[in-house]
Amino acid sequence: MKTRCLSGAALTAMLMFSVQVHAGDLVDANRATMRAFVETVYSQKQVRQGYEAYAAPGLIQHNPNIADGREAAIAELEGLLKNPAAHFDVKHVVVDGDMAVVHFRGSLGGEMGAAVVELFRLQDGKIVEHWDAFQVMDPKVSARNPHPYF
């Protein structure tokens, strides 16, 4: 029986490749989760369905106007979406490791809207933490460049 030994460099290279493949799998899984979440919540406006499928019950919320927990996020978004004119136009979904960013134009009708960036942290395939930032899109303000907001 032959015994083969790996050099330290070969073993290190194999371990690094294994970690990179695992990290790539994680990004792919998180990207699929976020795309499904965005489609369900932002496009289909099925807030409860999306949050129950893709967010952890103990969701940590950094928006000071929303309590922690999945149910608080559901209540807030369902309240906004009671307005039939509410609309989300998603521009970008970016995933890097366990972090995801969703960039969209949100409107509750009328001329006013907001450019919104939401940041999510995922763990074990679920959204576990959320941050957001809003920039009001006032049509009365003249932009100093040809590409405001998006």
PANU-221460 format. One line per 3 residues: for each residue x, z, y of N, C-alpha, C, CB. Coordinates in Angstrom, 3 decimals. Each point is the difference from the previous one (the first is absolute). Glycine has a CB too. Example, Ala and Ser with C-alpha at 12.3 -4.5 7.8 and 13.67 -1.06 7.14 Angstrom:
2
13.190:7.800:-5.690:-0.890:0.000:1.190:0.900:0.000:1.200:-1.892:1.246:-1.173 | 1.542:-1.966:2.223:0.820:0.060:1.190:-0.770:0.730:1.090:1.184:-2.145:-0.628
// end
This chain:
150
0.840:0.000:-1.168:-0.840:0.000:1.168:0.886:0.000:1.232:-1.842:1.206:-1.235 | 1.544:-2.115:2.175:0.781:-0.066:1.224:-0.681:0.834:1.078:0.856:-2.297:-0.612 | -0.061:2.959:1.378:-0.503:0.765:1.139:0.517:-0.671:1.252:-0.079:2.179:-1.316
-0.816:-2.386:2.261:0.420:-0.632:1.250:-0.140:1.000:1.124:-0.690:-2.277:-0.828 | 1.642:2.257:1.689:-0.022:0.892:1.158:-0.125:-0.842:1.257:1.401:1.738:-1.203 | -2.155:-1.230:2.125:-0.124:-0.673:1.295:0.975:0.639:0.972:-2.435:-0.562:-0.427
3.046:-0.265:1.211:0.880:0.548:1.033:-0.859:0.694:1.048:1.739:-1.812:-0.399 | -1.128:2.669:1.162:-0.723:0.695:1.068:-0.642:-0.975:0.966:1.575:1.904:-0.210 | -0.872:-2.981:0.535:-0.532:-0.991:0.935:-1.204:-0.725:-0.593:2.291:-0.285:0.974
-2.208:-0.059:-2.258:-1.115:-0.703:-0.646:-1.225:0.901:-0.075:1.624:-1.375:-1.338 | -1.395:2.650:0.987:-1.110:0.949:-0.080:-0.640:0.197:1.370:1.123:1.150:-1.929 | -0.303:-1.004:2.960:-0.513:0.154:1.366:-0.810:-1.219:0.407:1.963:1.444:0.586
-1.462:-2.649:-0.896:-0.719:-1.226:0.351:-1.342:-0.064:-0.711:2.180:-1.170:0.362 | -2.207:1.560:-1.643:-1.259:-0.018:-0.742:-1.002:0.989:0.598:1.249:-0.661:-2.078 | -0.788:1.838:2.412:-0.893:1.004:0.594:-0.521:-0.462:1.355:1.249:1.807:-1.204
-0.382:-2.401:2.015:-0.427:-0.488:1.318:-1.032:-1.106:-0.164:2.244:0.593:0.982 | -2.043:-1.501:-1.938:-0.954:-1.071:-0.236:-1.335:0.582:-0.444:1.871:-1.568:-0.606 | -1.816:2.562:-0.260:-1.216:0.652:-0.484:-0.767:0.631:1.153:1.107:0.433:-2.208
-0.418:0.237:3.119:-0.650:0.627:1.153:-0.603:-1.068:0.910:1.609:1.940:-0.122 | -0.892:-3.053:0.325:-0.518:-1.068:0.851:-1.244:-0.634:-0.609:2.316:-0.430:0.839 | -2.313:0.211:-2.150:-1.167:-0.572:-0.659:-1.167:0.972:0.137:1.462:-1.281:-1.638
-1.213:2.560:1.402:-1.056:1.005:0.131:-0.530:0.026:1.425:1.050:1.368:-1.827 | -0.152:-1.425:2.818:-0.434:-0.003:1.398:-0.824:-1.250:0.300:2.040:1.328:0.647 | -1.641:-2.467:-1.213:-0.770:-1.233:0.186:-1.376:0.103:-0.616:2.114:-1.285:0.021
-2.201:1.907:-1.192:-1.299:0.214:-0.642:-0.879:0.892:0.864:1.058:-0.268:-2.262 | -0.467:1.311:2.861:-0.738:0.910:0.860:-0.557:-0.731:1.215:1.451:1.887:-0.774 | -0.623:-2.707:1.405:-0.450:-0.760:1.169:-1.121:-0.953:-0.394:2.295:0.168:1.025
-2.141:-0.852:-2.153:-1.046:-0.921:-0.452:-1.307:0.741:-0.267:1.758:-1.483:-1.000 | -1.673:2.640:0.350:-1.206:0.787:-0.287:-0.634:0.507:1.291:0.968:0.679:-2.216 | -0.140:-0.188:3.136:-0.538:0.497:1.269:-0.578:-1.133:0.847:1.668:1.866:-0.061
-1.046:-3.030:-0.011:-0.528:-1.167:0.729:-1.377:-0.385:-0.552:2.361:-0.824:0.447 | -2.506:0.838:-1.765:-1.299:-0.319:-0.612:-1.046:1.044:0.397:1.173:-1.115:-1.943 | -0.792:2.381:1.941:-0.922:1.064:0.418:-0.445:-0.208:1.436:1.102:1.588:-1.587
-0.153:-1.862:2.475:-0.348:-0.142:1.415:-0.837:-1.250:0.252:2.102:1.207:0.599 | -1.806:-2.288:-1.282:-0.815:-1.212:0.181:-1.435:0.244:-0.459:2.046:-1.434:-0.320 | -2.199:2.131:-0.802:-1.350:0.306:-0.492:-0.708:0.967:0.945:0.771:-0.369:-2.370
-0.055:1.364:2.883:-0.569:0.949:0.952:-0.462:-0.707:1.273:1.485:1.794:-0.932 | -0.624:-2.634:1.487:-0.321:-0.737:1.228:-1.203:-0.912:-0.225:2.419:0.085:0.699 | -2.444:-0.797:-1.800:-1.128:-0.894:-0.293:-1.299:0.798:-0.104:1.551:-1.584:-1.205
-1.516:2.691:0.481:-1.206:0.796:-0.229:-0.481:0.674:1.277:0.737:0.376:-2.348 | 0.177:0.265:3.086:-0.391:0.787:1.174:-0.186:-0.868:1.239:1.225:1.940:-0.960 | -0.244:-2.771:1.291:-0.030:-0.751:1.266:-0.838:-1.277:-0.078:2.251:0.922:0.496
-2.168:-1.630:-1.602:-0.740:-1.262:-0.095:-1.423:0.188:-0.518:2.164:-1.151:-0.385 | -2.303:1.875:-0.731:-1.324:0.193:-0.596:-0.771:1.164:0.620:0.909:-0.937:-2.106 | -0.199:1.778:2.857:-0.591:1.181:0.655:-0.613:0.965:-1.012:-0.455:-1.398:2.020
1.051:1.447:-3.200:-0.415:0.927:-1.054:0.935:1.212:0.061:-0.898:-1.899:-1.490 | 0.708:2.723:2.518:0.925:1.085:0.306:0.098:1.003:-1.144:-0.527:-0.295:2.415 | -0.585:0.829:-2.852:0.027:1.007:-1.067:0.648:-0.563:-1.263:-2.074:1.055:0.950
1.681:-2.248:-1.334:0.559:-0.627:-1.205:1.518:-0.136:0.126:-2.163:-1.253:-0.368 | 2.634:0.788:1.523:1.439:-0.194:0.202:0.778:1.303:0.001:-0.534:-2.026:1.294 | 0.016:3.017:-0.586:0.715:1.282:0.060:-0.038:0.726:-1.339:-0.562:0.168:2.429
-0.558:-0.211:-3.131:-0.059:0.680:-1.296:0.917:-0.662:-1.026:-2.352:0.678:0.504 | 2.528:-1.979:-0.392:0.860:-0.710:-0.951:1.485:0.122:0.347:-1.875:-1.588:-0.399 | 2.214:1.629:1.695:1.399:-0.165:0.391:0.598:1.162:0.787:-0.467:-2.390:0.014
-0.293:3.399:0.338:0.536:1.135:0.765:-0.170:1.295:-0.793:-0.535:-1.178:2.173 | 1.502:2.060:-2.049:-0.048:1.293:-0.673:-1.001:0.918:0.702:2.405:-0.267:-0.734 | -3.062:1.141:-0.013:-0.967:0.929:0.616:0.614:0.858:1.104:-1.207:0.048:-2.167
2.469:0.328:2.017:0.672:0.851:0.981:0.745:-0.777:1.070:0.209:1.689:-1.764 | -0.709:-2.864:2.128:0.634:-0.861:1.006:0.441:0.815:1.218:-1.408:-1.936:-0.784 | 2.668:1.814:1.158:0.530:0.661:1.193:-0.235:-0.925:1.181:1.761:1.273:-1.336
-2.406:-0.774:2.356:-0.415:-0.805:1.148:0.779:0.436:1.241:-2.311:-0.307:-1.000 | 2.963:-0.651:1.660:0.753:0.314:1.219:-0.765:-0.375:1.269:2.104:-0.343:-1.287 | -3.239:-0.307:1.161:-0.854:-0.253:1.158:-0.630:1.345:0.377:-0.476:-2.452:-0.685
0.714:2.941:1.907:-0.495:1.336:0.364:-1.523:0.097:0.077:2.104:0.308:1.246 | -2.798:-1.420:-1.279:-1.457:-0.004:0.097:-0.701:-0.033:-1.360:0.258:-1.145:2.178 | 0.522:1.129:-3.257:-0.566:-0.069:-1.346:0.619:1.118:-0.833:-0.364:-2.522:0.175
-0.461:3.243:-0.901:0.491:1.080:-0.857:0.744:-0.583:-1.203:-1.917:1.484:0.731 | 2.722:-0.658:-1.380:0.646:-0.398:-1.244:-1.065:-0.241:-1.069:2.082:1.321:0.603 | -1.716:-2.118:-1.588:-0.876:-0.233:-1.148:-0.634:-1.375:0.025:-0.443:2.423:-0.074
0.254:-2.957:-1.113:-0.594:-1.332:-0.166:-1.415:-0.060:0.578:1.388:-0.327:-2.062 | -2.177:1.372:1.850:-1.389:-0.003:0.480:-0.080:-0.091:1.523:-0.643:1.349:-2.000 | 1.562:-0.710:2.700:0.005:-0.073:1.466:0.292:-1.429:0.474:0.753:2.409:0.111
0.178:-3.082:-0.771:0.311:-1.395:0.354:-1.204:-0.898:-0.280:2.444:0.395:-0.508 | -3.091:-0.177:-0.620:-1.194:-0.782:-0.340:-1.082:0.199:1.055:0.548:0.197:-2.451 | -0.799:1.048:2.814:-1.044:0.293:0.996:0.313:-0.666:1.334:-0.461:2.186:-1.139
1.709:-2.148:1.563:0.389:-0.604:1.288:-0.210:-1.512:-0.021:1.688:1.834:0.348 | -1.181:-2.490:-1.374:-0.114:-1.468:-0.053:-1.428:-0.463:-0.253:2.337:-0.094:-0.831 | -3.068:0.799:-0.029:-1.393:-0.389:-0.204:-0.796:0.155:1.295:0.161:0.685:-2.417
0.178:0.327:3.204:-0.653:0.176:1.300:0.272:-1.170:0.935:0.193:2.465:-0.285 | 1.054:-2.923:0.326:0.351:-1.151:0.842:-0.697:-1.268:-0.475:2.213:1.054:0.484 | -2.293:-1.214:-1.798:-0.547:-1.236:-0.554:-1.524:-0.042:-0.039:2.052:-0.158:-1.340
-2.695:1.231:1.778:-1.461:-0.063:0.148:-0.367:-1.017:1.072:-0.217:2.413:-0.715 | 1.145:-2.642:1.623:-0.178:-1.012:1.030:0.145:-1.369:-0.666:0.890:1.553:1.839 | -1.966:-2.360:-1.871:0.085:-1.305:-0.684:0.994:-0.964:0.646:-2.358:0.316:-0.676
2.733:-0.060:1.934:0.956:-0.877:0.677:1.448:0.389:-0.296:-1.690:-0.360:1.796 | 1.904:1.460:-2.501:1.359:0.437:-0.316:0.714:-1.062:-0.828:-0.734:2.409:0.074 | 1.993:-2.653:0.271:0.755:-1.065:-0.651:1.478:0.360:-0.028:-1.695:-1.707:0.750
2.334:1.453:-1.887:1.444:0.175:-0.139:0.604:-1.344:-0.373:-0.256:2.435:-0.697 | 1.218:-2.884:1.469:0.700:-1.246:-0.288:1.442:0.353:-0.345:-1.515:-1.353:1.561 | 1.818:1.458:-2.854:1.321:0.430:-0.455:1.006:-1.125:0.226:-1.041:1.538:-1.724
2.131:-1.194:2.391:1.056:-0.971:0.306:1.181:0.119:-0.952:-0.702:0.061:2.382 | 1.076:1.178:-2.748:1.167:0.216:-0.853:-0.219:1.194:-0.926:1.477:-0.979:1.781 | -0.979:0.851:-2.996:0.112:1.121:-0.933:1.439:-0.049:-0.507:-2.511:-0.037:-0.694
3.257:1.093:0.978:1.413:0.064:-0.360:0.216:1.232:-0.876:0.696:-1.186:2.152 | -0.002:1.014:-3.272:0.268:1.112:-0.915:1.502:0.073:-0.232:-2.273:-0.247:-1.124 | 2.812:1.459:1.257:1.409:0.250:-0.268:0.097:1.321:-0.751:0.747:-1.292:2.074
-0.480:1.219:-3.359:0.075:1.216:-0.811:-1.347:0.685:-0.055:2.402:0.275:0.609 | -2.416:0.997:-0.181:-1.247:0.763:-0.025:-0.739:-0.024:1.334:1.023:1.451:-1.723 | -0.569:-2.283:2.667:-0.631:-0.086:1.323:-0.658:-1.371:0.182:1.705:1.622:0.943
-2.841:-1.611:-0.250:-0.717:-1.249:0.277:-0.502:0.024:1.438:-0.685:-0.226:-2.432 | 0.654:-0.942:3.052:-0.490:-0.164:1.361:-1.098:-1.056:-0.017:2.252:0.658:0.996 | -3.357:-0.353:-0.311:-1.073:-0.969:0.197:-0.159:-0.171:1.502:-1.192:0.634:-2.186
1.280:-1.860:2.655:-0.101:-0.345:1.426:-1.241:-0.861:0.171:2.536:0.108:0.348 | -3.463:0.321:0.497:-1.241:-0.755:0.137:-0.596:0.119:1.392:-0.409:0.349:-2.415 | -0.514:-1.266:2.690:-0.823:0.061:1.204:-1.318:0.619:-0.426:1.113:-2.048:1.090
-1.483:3.115:-0.405:-1.261:0.654:-0.288:-0.930:-0.122:1.179:1.146:1.582:-1.536 | -2.407:-1.780:1.260:-0.993:-0.125:1.065:-1.310:0.622:-0.459:1.103:-2.106:0.856 | -1.759:2.752:0.080:-1.336:0.536:-0.269:-1.047:-0.845:0.710:0.944:2.322:-0.262
-0.559:-3.543:0.635:-0.893:-0.911:0.709:0.381:-0.071:1.458:-1.838:0.509:-1.604 | 1.340:-1.499:2.282:0.333:-0.176:1.407:1.396:-0.566:0.174:-1.515:1.882:0.564 | 1.985:-1.848:0.675:1.298:-0.582:0.317:1.162:0.927:-0.328:-1.114:-1.295:1.781
0.882:2.586:-1.748:1.078:0.954:-0.244:0.330:0.059:-1.484:-0.713:1.336:2.000 | 1.932:-1.066:-2.269:0.458:0.168:-1.369:1.291:0.795:0.032:-1.091:-2.167:-0.740 | 1.742:2.254:-0.392:1.264:0.723:-0.066:0.923:-0.669:-1.002:-1.152:2.144:0.626
2.428:-2.143:-0.279:1.035:-0.363:-0.953:0.353:1.309:-0.707:0.921:-1.992:1.412 | -1.007:1.998:-2.737:0.177:1.230:-0.762:1.114:-0.188:-1.023:-2.432:0.598:0.325 | 3.261:0.421:-0.433:1.010:0.054:-1.044:-0.264:1.275:-0.789:1.730:-1.307:1.382
-1.930:1.150:-2.680:-0.182:1.149:-0.872:1.172:0.049:-0.973:-2.535:-0.122:0.213 | 3.051:1.318:-0.403:1.111:0.222:-0.910:-0.499:0.897:-1.120:1.730:-0.266:1.854 | -1.458:-0.136:-3.079:-0.451:0.741:-1.172:1.206:0.332:-0.876:-2.265:-1.145:0.076
2.222:2.315:-0.709:0.975:0.340:-1.033:-0.745:0.066:-1.320:1.480:1.290:1.631 | -0.894:-1.923:-2.650:-0.605:-0.017:-1.328:0.818:0.839:-0.967:-0.945:-2.275:0.448 | 0.253:2.869:-1.401:0.655:0.756:-1.060:-0.827:-0.173:-1.271:0.980:1.693:1.654
-0.326:-2.055:-2.718:-0.671:-0.196:-1.291:-1.199:-0.947:0.107:0.742:2.291:-0.664 | -0.589:-3.354:1.458:-1.031:-1.020:0.106:-1.157:0.326:0.930:0.624:-0.595:-2.257 | -0.543:1.704:2.980:-1.084:0.409:0.908:0.546:0.210:1.410:-1.232:1.089:-1.919
0.386:-1.344:2.908:0.342:0.313:1.388:-0.103:1.515:0.155:-0.842:-2.270:0.871 | 1.934:2.892:-0.417:0.015:1.461:0.125:0.197:0.474:1.432:0.889:0.101:-2.298 | -0.529:-1.026:3.207:0.257:0.405:1.385:-0.290:-1.169:0.926:1.755:1.659:-0.747
-2.233:-1.352:1.974:-0.431:-1.038:0.940:0.350:0.375:1.441:-1.861:-0.614:-1.569 | 2.403:-0.363:2.290:0.242:0.090:1.435:-0.637:-1.234:0.632:2.184:1.331:-0.299 | -2.515:-1.280:1.587:-0.463:-1.202:0.691:0.344:0.050:1.478:-1.849:-0.222:-1.658
1.897:-0.962:2.251:0.245:-0.153:1.433:-0.875:-1.142:0.499:2.396:0.872:-0.195 | -2.993:-0.661:1.373:-0.921:-0.977:0.578:0.519:-0.471:1.354:-1.934:1.072:-1.209 | 1.712:-2.334:1.503:0.280:-0.549:1.320:-1.265:-0.725:0.443:2.524:-0.240:-0.456
-3.173:0.758:1.494:-1.245:-0.599:0.485:0.292:-1.401:0.510:-0.940:2.271:0.608 | 0.091:-3.209:-1.000:0.120:-1.395:0.428:-1.044:-0.236:1.093:0.846:-0.765:-2.306 | -0.423:0.919:3.534:-0.895:-0.148:1.146:0.057:-1.439:0.497:0.322:2.430:0.641
-1.426:-3.172:-0.750:0.024:-1.408:0.423:0.193:-0.169:1.508:-1.480:-0.513:-1.927 | 1.327:1.582:2.689:0.182:-0.084:1.457:1.466:0.094:0.412:-2.256:1.009:0.276 | 3.107:-0.624:-1.197:1.417:0.141:0.292:0.700:-1.322:-0.300:-0.073:2.484:-0.521
0.837:-2.974:1.490:0.752:-1.243:-0.183:1.290:0.300:-0.752:-0.984:-0.976:2.120 | 1.201:0.252:-3.186:1.219:0.180:-0.784:1.181:-0.626:0.729:-1.336:0.010:-2.138 | 2.478:0.586:1.980:1.228:-0.525:0.592:0.735:-0.918:-0.966:0.177:2.061:1.391
-0.797:-2.343:-2.531:0.600:-0.914:-0.968:-1.121:-0.742:-0.705:2.024:1.503:-0.320 | -1.712:-2.589:-0.365:-1.045:-0.810:-0.644:-0.460:0.517:-1.364:0.952:-1.916:1.204 | -0.452:3.049:-1.647:-0.330:0.491:-1.339:-0.276:1.499:0.000:1.408:-1.815:-0.969
-2.346:2.259:1.785:-0.275:1.441:0.029:-0.645:0.473:-1.301:-0.265:-0.129:2.488 | 0.677:1.287:-2.904:-0.579:0.729:-1.132:0.381:-0.562:-1.370:-1.868:0.565:1.496 | 1.781:-1.884:-1.706:0.250:-0.563:-1.333:0.910:-1.201:0.074:-2.218:0.814:-0.746
// end
